[in-house]
Amino acid sequence: MLGHSINEEVFQINKSFIIFSICGLAALTACQNNSNTAHDQLYEESGQTINVNDQRADIYNRNNGSTNKSEDFGYVRHQRSPIAGENVSYNHYAAIDREKIADIIGKYCTEVPHVDDVSTLVTDREVIIIYATDTDNDKQTADQVKKMAQSVVPSWYHIYVSDNTALRKNVESFATLDADSRNAHFAIDKLINEIKQPSSQGK
């Protein structure tokens, strides 16, 4: 009788322990899900540490329902690393779409008085602009064209401009190359020397 009573007590203890373990496991799972939800709101699954001023899944604040995207403000928040104190280096500028940058610079330059037919090459460290002009002030026009490019690219870019349209084909020949192309930088340096000789580079 006593042995039977002890067995019942052991069974009750084991049963209570199992129920307690299941409840604890469920609580931990819920906490983990909440933690993951909070993490996902701050960090994109791609690992980019980007946070925007809304709670949608996309990492950029696109359009906000506006029919005219040019009216929207742009806001993006970057953090160095999801882990505090971790020093992570990203090759930010490798992600620049140089074709789009060249397109923007070219469009801006056509807004400069007396400038049309603009060819723009953007490399990993230079901007080269060839433009046709009927200006009476070469230096002022060159300066305005250069400032248009400066407003688009990082300050460490070197910008070279020329109104010598005979060099346009030389610039166009680089259109299909990239930063890893063999002898590309040597050829670009040679082109830059040609551009700088006869052409004003502005102030």
C-alpha positions as a Markdown table, in Angstrom:
| # | Residue | x | y | z |
|---|---|---|---|---|
| 1 | Met | 0.0 | 0.0 | 0.0 |
| 2 | Leu | 2.8 | 2.3 | 0.9 |
| 3 | Gly | 4.7 | 1.4 | -2.3 |
| 4 | His | 1.6 | 2.2 | -4.3 |
| 5 | Ser | 1.3 | 5.6 | -2.7 |
| 6 | Ile | 4.9 | 6.4 | -3.4 |
| 7 | Asn | 4.5 | 5.4 | -7.0 |
| 8 | Glu | 1.5 | 7.7 | -7.3 |
| 9 | Glu | 3.5 | 10.6 | -5.8 |
| 10 | Val | 6.4 | 10.0 | -8.2 |
| 11 | Phe | 3.9 | 9.8 | -11.1 |
| 12 | Gln | 2.3 | 13.1 | -10.1 |
| 13 | Ile | 5.8 | 14.8 | -9.8 |
| 14 | Asn | 6.8 | 13.5 | -13.2 |
| 15 | Lys | 3.5 | 14.6 | -14.7 |
| 16 | Ser | 3.9 | 18.1 | -13.2 |
| 17 | Phe | 7.5 | 18.4 | -14.4 |
| 18 | Ile | 6.4 | 17.4 | -17.9 |
| 19 | Ile | 3.6 | 20.0 | -17.9 |
| 20 | Phe | 5.9 | 22.7 | -16.6 |
| 21 | Ser | 8.6 | 21.9 | -19.2 |
| 22 | Ile | 6.0 | 22.1 | -22.0 |
| 23 | Cys | 4.8 | 25.5 | -20.7 |
| 24 | Gly | 8.3 | 26.8 | -20.4 |
| 25 | Leu | 9.2 | 25.7 | -23.9 |
| 26 | Ala | 6.1 | 27.4 | -25.3 |
| 27 | Ala | 7.0 | 30.6 | -23.5 |
| 28 | Leu | 10.5 | 30.6 | -24.8 |
| 29 | Thr | 9.2 | 30.0 | -28.4 |
| 30 | Ala | 6.9 | 33.0 | -28.0 |
| 31 | Cys | 9.7 | 35.2 | -26.8 |
| 32 | Gln | 11.9 | 34.1 | -29.7 |
| 33 | Asn | 9.2 | 34.9 | -32.2 |
| 34 | Asn | 8.7 | 38.3 | -30.6 |
| 35 | Ser | 12.5 | 38.9 | -30.8 |
| 36 | Asn | 12.6 | 37.8 | -34.4 |
| 37 | Thr | 9.7 | 40.1 | -35.2 |
| 38 | Ala | 11.5 | 43.1 | -33.6 |
| 39 | His | 14.7 | 42.1 | -35.4 |
| 40 | Asp | 12.9 | 41.9 | -38.8 |
| 41 | Gln | 11.4 | 45.3 | -38.3 |
| 42 | Leu | 14.9 | 46.8 | -38.0 |
| 43 | Tyr | 17.0 | 44.5 | -40.3 |
| 44 | Glu | 16.2 | 43.2 | -43.7 |
| 45 | Glu | 16.6 | 39.4 | -44.3 |
| 46 | Ser | 19.4 | 40.3 | -46.8 |
| 47 | Gly | 21.5 | 41.4 | -43.8 |
| 48 | Gln | 21.5 | 45.0 | -44.7 |
| 49 | Thr | 21.2 | 47.1 | -41.7 |
| 50 | Ile | 18.7 | 49.5 | -43.1 |
| 51 | Asn | 15.7 | 51.0 | -41.3 |
| 52 | Val | 13.1 | 53.3 | -42.9 |
| 53 | Asn | 10.4 | 55.6 | -41.5 |
| 54 | Asp | 7.7 | 53.1 | -41.9 |
| 55 | Gln | 7.0 | 49.5 | -40.8 |
| 56 | Arg | 6.5 | 47.8 | -44.2 |
| 57 | Ala | 8.6 | 44.8 | -45.2 |
| 58 | Asp | 10.4 | 46.7 | -48.0 |
| 59 | Ile | 13.7 | 48.3 | -47.1 |
| 60 | Tyr | 13.0 | 51.6 | -48.9 |
| 61 | Asn | 10.2 | 54.0 | -48.4 |
| 62 | Arg | 8.8 | 53.7 | -51.9 |
| 63 | Asn | 6.3 | 56.2 | -53.2 |
| 64 | Asn | 4.0 | 56.4 | -50.1 |
| 65 | Gly | 1.0 | 56.1 | -52.3 |
| 66 | Ser | 2.0 | 59.3 | -54.1 |
| 67 | Thr | 1.5 | 59.4 | -57.9 |
| 68 | Asn | 4.6 | 61.6 | -58.4 |
| 69 | Lys | 7.7 | 60.0 | -56.9 |
| 70 | Ser | 9.7 | 63.2 | -57.4 |
| 71 | Glu | 7.6 | 64.9 | -54.7 |
| 72 | Asp | 8.6 | 62.3 | -52.1 |
| 73 | Phe | 11.3 | 62.9 | -49.5 |
| 74 | Gly | 14.0 | 60.2 | -49.3 |
| 75 | Tyr | 14.9 | 58.7 | -46.0 |
| 76 | Val | 17.1 | 55.7 | -45.2 |
| 77 | Arg | 18.9 | 54.8 | -42.0 |
| 78 | His | 22.1 | 52.8 | -42.1 |
| 79 | Gln | 23.9 | 51.2 | -39.2 |
| 80 | Arg | 27.4 | 49.9 | -39.3 |
| 81 | Ser | 26.5 | 46.4 | -38.0 |
| 82 | Pro | 23.6 | 44.6 | -36.4 |
| 83 | Ile | 26.0 | 43.5 | -33.6 |
| 84 | Ala | 27.1 | 46.3 | -31.3 |
| 85 | Gly | 30.9 | 46.9 | -31.5 |
| 86 | Glu | 31.4 | 44.8 | -34.6 |
| 87 | Asn | 33.4 | 46.7 | -37.2 |
| 88 | Val | 32.0 | 45.7 | -40.6 |
| 89 | Ser | 33.3 | 47.3 | -43.8 |
| 90 | Tyr | 31.0 | 47.4 | -46.8 |
| 91 | Asn | 32.0 | 48.3 | -50.4 |
| 92 | His | 29.3 | 50.9 | -50.6 |
| 93 | Tyr | 30.4 | 52.5 | -53.8 |
| 94 | Ala | 30.7 | 49.2 | -55.8 |
| 95 | Ala | 26.8 | 49.2 | -55.7 |
| 96 | Ile | 26.6 | 52.6 | -57.5 |
| 97 | Asp | 24.8 | 52.2 | -60.8 |
| 98 | Arg | 27.3 | 54.3 | -62.8 |
| 99 | Glu | 25.1 | 54.2 | -65.9 |
| 100 | Lys | 22.3 | 56.0 | -64.0 |
| 101 | Ile | 24.8 | 58.4 | -62.5 |
| 102 | Ala | 26.1 | 59.2 | -66.0 |
| 103 | Asp | 22.5 | 59.7 | -67.2 |
| 104 | Ile | 21.7 | 62.1 | -64.3 |
| 105 | Ile | 24.9 | 64.1 | -64.9 |
| 106 | Gly | 24.2 | 64.3 | -68.6 |
| 107 | Lys | 20.7 | 65.6 | -68.1 |
| 108 | Tyr | 21.9 | 68.2 | -65.6 |
| 109 | Cys | 24.6 | 69.4 | -67.9 |
| 110 | Thr | 22.1 | 70.0 | -70.7 |
| 111 | Glu | 20.5 | 72.6 | -68.4 |
| 112 | Val | 23.7 | 74.7 | -68.5 |
| 113 | Pro | 23.3 | 77.6 | -70.9 |
| 114 | His | 25.0 | 77.1 | -74.3 |
| 115 | Val | 25.5 | 73.4 | -73.7 |
| 116 | Asp | 24.0 | 70.5 | -75.6 |
| 117 | Asp | 24.9 | 67.0 | -76.9 |
| 118 | Val | 26.6 | 65.8 | -73.7 |
| 119 | Ser | 28.5 | 62.5 | -73.4 |
| 120 | Thr | 29.2 | 61.3 | -69.9 |
| 121 | Leu | 31.5 | 58.5 | -68.7 |
| 122 | Val | 31.5 | 57.5 | -65.0 |
| 123 | Thr | 34.2 | 55.1 | -63.9 |
| 124 | Asp | 35.0 | 53.9 | -60.4 |
| 125 | Arg | 36.9 | 57.2 | -59.7 |
| 126 | Glu | 36.4 | 59.6 | -62.6 |
| 127 | Val | 33.7 | 61.5 | -64.4 |
| 128 | Ile | 34.5 | 62.5 | -68.0 |
| 129 | Ile | 32.2 | 64.8 | -69.8 |
| 130 | Ile | 32.4 | 65.8 | -73.5 |
| 131 | Tyr | 29.9 | 68.5 | -74.6 |
| 132 | Ala | 29.1 | 70.7 | -77.6 |
| 133 | Thr | 28.8 | 74.4 | -76.9 |
| 134 | Asp | 28.5 | 77.8 | -78.6 |
| 135 | Thr | 29.6 | 79.7 | -75.5 |
| 136 | Asp | 31.7 | 82.8 | -75.6 |
| 137 | Asn | 33.1 | 82.0 | -72.1 |
| 138 | Asp | 34.8 | 78.7 | -72.2 |
| 139 | Lys | 36.0 | 78.8 | -68.6 |
| 140 | Gln | 32.7 | 79.7 | -67.1 |
| 141 | Thr | 30.8 | 77.1 | -69.0 |
| 142 | Ala | 33.4 | 74.4 | -68.1 |
| 143 | Asp | 33.0 | 75.4 | -64.5 |
| 144 | Gln | 29.2 | 75.1 | -64.6 |
| 145 | Val | 29.4 | 71.7 | -66.3 |
| 146 | Lys | 31.9 | 70.5 | -63.7 |
| 147 | Lys | 29.7 | 71.7 | -60.8 |
| 148 | Met | 26.7 | 69.8 | -62.2 |
| 149 | Ala | 28.8 | 66.6 | -62.0 |
| 150 | Gln | 30.1 | 67.5 | -58.5 |
| 151 | Ser | 26.5 | 67.8 | -57.3 |
| 152 | Val | 25.9 | 64.1 | -58.1 |
| 153 | Val | 29.0 | 62.1 | -57.3 |
| 154 | Pro | 31.1 | 61.7 | -54.1 |
| 155 | Ser | 33.7 | 64.5 | -53.5 |
| 156 | Trp | 36.6 | 62.1 | -54.0 |
| 157 | Tyr | 35.7 | 61.7 | -57.7 |
| 158 | His | 37.9 | 63.5 | -60.2 |
| 159 | Ile | 35.9 | 65.3 | -62.9 |
| 160 | Tyr | 37.2 | 66.2 | -66.3 |
| 161 | Val | 35.3 | 68.2 | -68.9 |
| 162 | Ser | 35.9 | 69.1 | -72.5 |
| 163 | Asp | 34.2 | 70.9 | -75.3 |
| 164 | Asn | 36.4 | 69.2 | -77.9 |
| 165 | Thr | 33.8 | 67.0 | -79.5 |
| 166 | Ala | 36.4 | 65.2 | -81.5 |
| 167 | Leu | 37.2 | 63.3 | -78.3 |
| 168 | Arg | 33.6 | 61.9 | -78.0 |
| 169 | Lys | 34.4 | 58.7 | -79.8 |
| 170 | Asn | 37.3 | 58.1 | -77.5 |
| 171 | Val | 35.0 | 58.4 | -74.5 |
| 172 | Glu | 32.3 | 56.2 | -76.1 |
| 173 | Ser | 34.9 | 53.4 | -76.6 |
| 174 | Phe | 34.9 | 52.9 | -72.8 |
| 175 | Ala | 31.2 | 52.4 | -72.6 |
| 176 | Thr | 31.4 | 48.6 | -72.6 |
| 177 | Leu | 34.4 | 48.3 | -70.2 |
| 178 | Asp | 34.5 | 48.1 | -66.4 |
| 179 | Ala | 36.9 | 48.7 | -63.6 |
| 180 | Asp | 38.4 | 45.2 | -63.9 |
| 181 | Ser | 39.0 | 45.5 | -67.7 |
| 182 | Arg | 42.7 | 45.0 | -68.6 |
| 183 | Asn | 44.6 | 48.3 | -69.1 |
| 184 | Ala | 41.3 | 50.3 | -68.7 |
| 185 | His | 42.8 | 52.7 | -66.2 |
| 186 | Phe | 45.9 | 53.3 | -68.2 |
| 187 | Ala | 43.8 | 54.1 | -71.3 |
| 188 | Ile | 41.6 | 56.4 | -69.2 |
| 189 | Asp | 44.6 | 58.3 | -67.8 |
| 190 | Lys | 45.8 | 58.8 | -71.4 |
| 191 | Leu | 42.4 | 60.1 | -72.4 |
| 192 | Ile | 42.4 | 62.5 | -69.4 |
| 193 | Asn | 45.7 | 63.9 | -70.5 |
| 194 | Glu | 44.3 | 64.6 | -74.0 |
| 195 | Ile | 41.3 | 66.3 | -72.4 |
| 196 | Lys | 43.3 | 68.5 | -70.1 |
| 197 | Gln | 45.6 | 69.9 | -72.7 |
| 198 | Pro | 43.4 | 71.9 | -75.0 |
| 199 | Ser | 40.3 | 72.3 | -72.8 |
| 200 | Ser | 39.4 | 74.5 | -69.9 |
| 201 | Gln | 38.7 | 72.6 | -66.7 |
| 202 | Gly | 36.9 | 75.5 | -65.1 |
| 203 | Lys | 38.0 | 77.3 | -61.9 |
